[in-house]
């Protein structure tokens, strides 16, 4: 799921990226000056870490099932504001409310 999300951002396929996000996170990203929607040129060489359960994340107050996946990728942006271009260490919080439901991105960052 994270690979599909990052691939959508890299391809500037915002429809797919938005479909893989919770409504709350979609709104948050849309308001950011250097958003994944507007500032990404490329996100390449994605490496995904092992999923970790963390009940201390903010998403755990809103959703029943929560996983954190650390990632690394090479980032190129139109403008360097909150992150530098080049190798990036980041992460995505995936959530769902029932077994078998689709995982969605609800937060991102390094936690």
TIBANU-246247 format. One record per atom (N, C-alpha, C, O): residue in one letter; x, y, z. Coordinates in steps of 0.1 Angstrom, whole numbers, plus 2048, in hexadecimal, padded with zeros to 3 digits. Example, Ala and Ser with C-alpha at 12.3 -4.5 7.8 and 13.67 -1.06 7.14 Angstrom:
residues 2
A8847C784E
A87B7D384E
A8847DF84E
A88E7DF855
S8807EA847
S8897F5847
S88180084F
S88680B850
END
This chain:
residues 111
X8087F4800
X800800800
X80980D800
X8068167F8
X81380D808
X81C819808
X82381A7FB
X8258257F6
X82780F7F5
X82D8107E8
X8248167DD
X82881E7D5
X8178127DE
X80E8187D4
X80C8277D7
X80A82F7CE
X80B82B7E4
X80A8397E7
X8168417E2
X81484C7DC
X82283D7E5
X82E8447E1
X82F8447D2
X83284E7CC
X82B8397CB
X82B8397BC
X8218437B7
X8248497AD
X8168447BD
X80C84E7B8
X81185C7BA
X8108647B1
X81885F7C5
X81D86C7C7
X82886F7BD
X82987A7B7
X8318657BB
X83C8667B1
X8378697A3
X83D87079B
X82B86279F
X825864792
X81C870791
X816872786
X81B87779C
X81288379D
X80387E79A
X7FB886794
X80087279E
X7F386D79D
X7EB8707AA
X7EA8677B2
X7E787C7AB
X7E18807B8
X7D387A7BA
X7D08787C6
X7CC8757B0
X7C086E7B3
X7C28617BA
X7BB85E7C4
X7CC85A7B6
X7D084D7BD
X7D58507CB
X7D18497D4
X7DE85A7CC
X7E485D7D9
X7D98617E3
X7D985C7EE
X7D08697DF
X7C586D7E7
X7BC8627EC
X7B78617F7
X7BA8587E2
X7B284C7E5
X7B88437F0
X7B183B7F6
X7C58457F2
X7CD83C7FB
X7CF844809
X7D683F811
X7C884F80B
X7C9857817
X7BC85881E
X7B1857818
X7BC85A82B
X7B085D832
X7AC86B82F
X7B487382B
X79F86E830
X79A87C82D
X7A2886835
X7A5891830
X7A4883842
X7AB88D84B
X7B9890846
X7BD89B845
X7C0885842
X7CE88783E
X7CE88E830
X7D789682D
X7C588B827
X7C489181A
X7C28A081C
X7C88A8814
X7BA8A4825
X7B88B3828
X7C58B982D
X7C98C4828
X7CB8B3836
X7D88B883C
X7E28BA831
X7E88C5831
X7E48B0829
X7EE8B181E
X7EB8BC814
X7F38C3810
X7DE8BD811
X7D98C7808
X7DC8D680C
X7DD8DF804
X7DD8D8819
X7DF8E581F
X7EE8E9820
X7F18F4823
X7F78DF81F
X8058E2821
X80B8E9815
X8088E7809
X8148F3818
X81A8FB80E
X8238F2805
X8238F47F8
X82A8E980B
X8338E0803
X82E8D2803
X8358C8805
X8218D1800
X81A8C4800
X8208BA7F7
X8268BD7EC
X81D8AD7FA
X8208A27F1
X8198A47E4
X81D89F7DA
X80E8AB7E4
X8068AD7D8
X80C8B87CF
X80A8B77C2
X8138C17D4
X8178CD7CC
X8268CE7CB
X82B8D57C1
X82E8C87D3
X83C8CB7D3
X8458BF7CF
X8518C27CC
X8408B37CE
X8488A87CB
X84B8A87BC
X8428A97B3
X8588A67B9
X85C8A47AB
X85D8957A9
X85788F7A0
X86588E7B1
X8678807B1
X86987A7BF
X86E8817C8
X86586E7C1
X8678667CD
X86C8587C7
X8638507C3
X8798557C8
X87E8497C2
X8858417CC
X8898457D7
X8888347C8
X88F82A7D0
X8898287DD
X8908297E8
X87D8267DE
X8758247EA
X87A8177F1
X87B80C7EB
X87D8187FE
X88080C807
X87680D812
X875817819
X86F802815
X86580281F
X8697F982B
X86E7EE829
X8687FE837
X86C7F7843
X8617ED847
X8567EC841
X8647E6852
X85A7DD858
X84F7E485F
X8527EE866
X8427E085D
X8377E7864
X8387E6873
X83B7DB878
X8357F187A
X8367F1888
X8287F588E
X8227FF888
X8247EF898
X8177F389F
X81B7FD8A9
X8257FB8B1
X8148088AA
X8178138B4
X80A81A8B8
X8048218B1
X8068168C4
X7F981C8C9
X7FB82A8CF
X7F18308D3
X8078308CE
X80983D8D3
X8088488C8
X8088548CB
X8068448BB
X80584D8B0
X7F78548B1
X7ED84D8B6
X7F58608AD
X7E98678AD
X7DE85F8A5
X7D285F8A9
X7E185889B
X7D8850893
X7D184589C
X7C6841899
X7D88418A6
X7D38368AF
X7C783B8B6
X7BF8338BB
X7C58488B8
X7B984D8BF
X7AD84D8B6
X7A284E8BA
X7B084D8A9
X7A584E89F
X7A1840898
X79783F893
X7AB837898
X7A982B890
X7AD81E899
X7B681F8A2
X7A7813896
X7A980789D
X7B680089A
X7BD7FB8A3
X7BA80088D
X7C67F9889
X7D0804884
X7CC80B87B
X7DC804889
X7E680E885
X7F3808884
X7F880088C
X7FA80A878
X807806876
X810811871
X80B81B86A
X81D811875
X82681B871
X830814868
X83680A86C
X83381A85C
X83D814853
X84781F850
X84482984A
X85481C855
X85F825852
X863823843
X86381783E
X86682D83C
X86A82C82E
X87783582C
X87A83E834
X87D832821
X88883A81C
X88683C80D
X882832807
X889847808
X88884A7F9
X8908567F6
X89585D7FE
X8938577E9
X89A8637E4
X89086D7DF
X88786A7D6
X8908787E5
X8868837E2
X88B88E7DA
X8968937DD
X8848927D0
X88789F7C9
X87A8A77C9
X86F8A27C6
X87B8B47CE
X8708BD7CF
X8728C97C6
X87D8CC7C2
X8678D07C4
X8688DD7BD
X8708E77C5
X8788EF7C0
X86C8E77D2
X8738F07DC
X8768E97E9
X86E8E07ED
X8828EB7EE
X8868E57FB
X8808EE806
X8858F9808
X8768E980D
X8708F1818
X8728E9825
X87B8EC82D
X8698DF827
X86A8D7834
X8738CB833
X8778C583D
X8768C7827
X87F8BC825
X88A8BF81A
X8878C8812
X8958B981B
X8A08BB811
X89E8B1806
X8998A7807
X8A38B57FA
X8A48AC7EF
X8AE8A17F2
X8B88A47F8
X8AC8967EC
X8B688B7EE
X8B08807F7
X8A487E7F8
X8B98787FD
X8B486D805
X8AC872811
X8AF87B818
X8A086B813
X89786F81D
X893863826
X891858821
X893865833
X88D85B83C
X880861841
X87F86C845
X87585983F
X86885D841
X860852846
X865847849
X853853847
X84A84884B
X83C84B849
X838857848
X834841848
X825843846
X81E83A851
X82282F854
X813840856
X80A83A85F
X7FE835857
X7F783D851
X7FC828858
X7F1822851
X7E681E85B
X7E9819866
X7D9820857
X7CE81D860
X7C3815859
X7C281684D
X7BB80E861
X7AF80985D
X7A7806869
X7AC805874
X79A805868
X791803873
X78B7F5875
X7857F2880
X78D7ED86B
X7887DF86D
X7917D6865
X7977DA85B
X7937C9869
X79B7C0862
X7967BE853
X78A7BE851
X79F7BD84A
X79B7BC83C
X7997C9835
X7987C9828
X7977D483C
X7957E1835
X7A27E582F
X7AD7E0833
X7A27EE826
X7AE7F381F
X7B57FC829
X7AF805830
X7C37FB829
X7CB804831
X7CC812829
X7CC81281D
X7CB81D831
X7CC82A82C
X7D7832833
X7D982F83F
X7DE83B82D
X7E8844833
X7E084E83B
X7D8855836
X7E484F848
X7DD859851
X7E7863857
X7E286E85C
X7F4861857
X7FE86A85B
X80B867854
X80C85C84E
X814870854
X82186D84F
X82B875857
X82887F85E
X838871856
X84387885D
X84C86D864
X84A861861
X85587286C
X85E869873
X85986A882
X85A874888
X85485F887
X84F85E895
X85885689E
X8548558A9
END
